[in-house]
């Protein structure tokens, strides 16, 4: 789990940074989160900005590896009036039973996990048959483009400043290769340095035979 000065610093810096991204991406957050129901697992929820877009009646489970975010999350849950809980753990080893949630949410998370393939395998494991994985992620620019060259060059420094974030991660390809029955995604750009390219969408686990 993330501990120490670096984790505490990131928990302090993220709220003002995330507010700008939330404002720029609000349309996609509303579209992705507004129709979820049942048990919803959010990985890496940070300060809990997505709670505002969830419908009432869901049971929200936040899996957050940085313990310094947990007070923010509990406060946000209370203010929103949602049923929920906060867990400490990594997405590569989700501490939930197989086929136990109706939906999984990730926004700006898969860029920074250590092993994205293992993370996606765990997401598939905990989803119920027919369940949905919804995502909003910044992704790598096209190979050979000036922006991609900048992403590749600055990735080590960006990772230190951004808590392990990889600006050049080809996240949509990883999702498409993970074993979901169907993936629907929309590509778009936000006015952000180095991480302008984004994808938002949903991936469905196969229904039970």
N, C-alpha and C positions, 0 to 999 in steps of 0.2 A: 504494500500500500504506500501511497505517497505521504511522506512525512517530512518534517523539518522545515528549514527556512525557505527553501524553494517552493514547497507546497503552500506555505503560509503566504508568501509573496504573491503567488499566482492567484490565490483566493482573494487577495486584496485588489489586484489589478484587473481581474476579469470583469467585475460588474460594470464599470464605465465602458469598457471595450465592447461587451456584449450588447449593451443598450443600442449602440449604433447599428450593429448587425441585425438586431431584432427589428429595428425600424425599417431597414432596407429590405428585409425578407419576410415581413409580416404577412403578405399575401399568401406566400407558400406555407407558412406555419398554420394559418387558419385553414387552408385547404387540406393539409395533411392530417391535422390533429382533431379537427372539429367533428369528425364522424366516428372516432374510436369509441369502443365500449368494452365493458368487462374489465379484466385485469390487464393493466398496461404497464409494461416495464420500460423505463427510460434509462439508457446507459449514459453515464457521464453527464448528469443534468446540471452540474455547476450550481448556479444560484437559483435554479427553478423557474427560469423565464417562460418555459413552455407550459407551465401549469395554467397560465391565463387563457390558453387556447383549447384546453381540454373540456369536454362537456361534463356537466354534473352527472354523478352516478358511477363514474369509473372508479376503480380501485387502483391507485397509482403506486408503483414501486420504483424508487429511485436507487440505482446502483452507482455509487459515487466513490472512486478510489481516494479522493482527497478529503480527509476528515474535516478540514477547515471549512468546507462548504456545507457540512451537515447542519449547522445552526441556521444558515440561510434557507436551506431546503425545508426544515421543520417549520420555520416561520412562514415561508411561502405557502406551505400546505395548510397551515392554520388560517391564514388570511383568505385563502381560496375556498376553505370549507370542504375540501376533498378528503375522502378516505384514502389513507396511504401510509407508507413506511419508507424509511431510508436505510439502505444496506451499505456496508463497507465491503468493497470487493472490486475485482477486475473483470472486464467483459470476457476475457479469455477463459475464465472459470466462473461462470455465473452461478451463484449459490441458490439456485432454484431447481425444483424437480423438472424432469422432462415433460414437455407438452403441458405446461402449467399457466401460460398467459395467452390472451387473445391477440395482443399486439406488442411490438417492440418499437421504441422510438430512439433515433439517433440524430442529433443535429450538431454538426461540427465536432464530431467525436472520432470517427474512423481515421481521420488524418493523423491522430496522435497515439492510437493504440500500438503496442509493441508488435503484435502479430495479428494483422487484420483478417487473415484467413481463419485462424483459430477463433477469433471473435465472431465471425460470420457463422462458423460451424456451431458455436454455442447459441447464437441467436436462433438458428434453425432448430436446435435441440429443444429449447424451452418454449417455442411457439406451438400452440395447438394446431392440429391439421386444419388447413384453410386459414390459419392466422396470417397476420399482416406485419411486415417490417416496413416502417416509414422512415425516410431519411432525407436530410437536407445537409449537403456536404460541399465544401469547396474541393476542387479537383485540379489535376494537372492540366496545364495548357497543352495544345497539340504539339506533338514531337516536332522539333525543328523550328518552332516559332521563337521569336525573340523572348517572349514571356517565359516559355518553357526553359530556355537556356538560363534565364535569370533565376527561375525556380530551382533548377539543378545546382546552380552556383551557390545560391544563398541558403540552401536547405540546411546545412549544418548550423549556421548561425541562427536561422529562423527557429530551428528546433530547440535551441537553448533558450531563446527568448519566449517561445510559445509553448513551453511545457511538452516538448516532444513532437510538435506539429511538423508534418511533412507537406510542404506546399506542392510538391510534384508527385503526389500519390494518385495513381489511376484507380480511384475508388469505385467508380461505376463498373469498370471491367471486373473488379474483384467481386462485386455483388452479383453480376451476371454469371460469373463462373462458380458461385457458391453452392448451387444446387436448388435454388428456388424454382417453383413450377412456372412462375410468370414474374417478369420485372417490367414495370412501366416507369419511365423517367423523363424529365424535361431538363434540358440544358439552358442556362442563362448566365448572364454576367452581372456582377454588382460592382459599383465604383470603389473598389478596395485595392490597395497596392499589393502586388504579388499574388494575391489569392482571389482575383476577380472571377475566374470560371467556377461555376457552381452547377450542381445537379440536385434535383428534388424529385422524389417519387415514392413508389411502393413496390415491395416484392412479396409475393404470396407463397406460403408453404403449401405443398400439395395437400388436397383433401384426402381424408381417409377413404380407402377403397370400399 
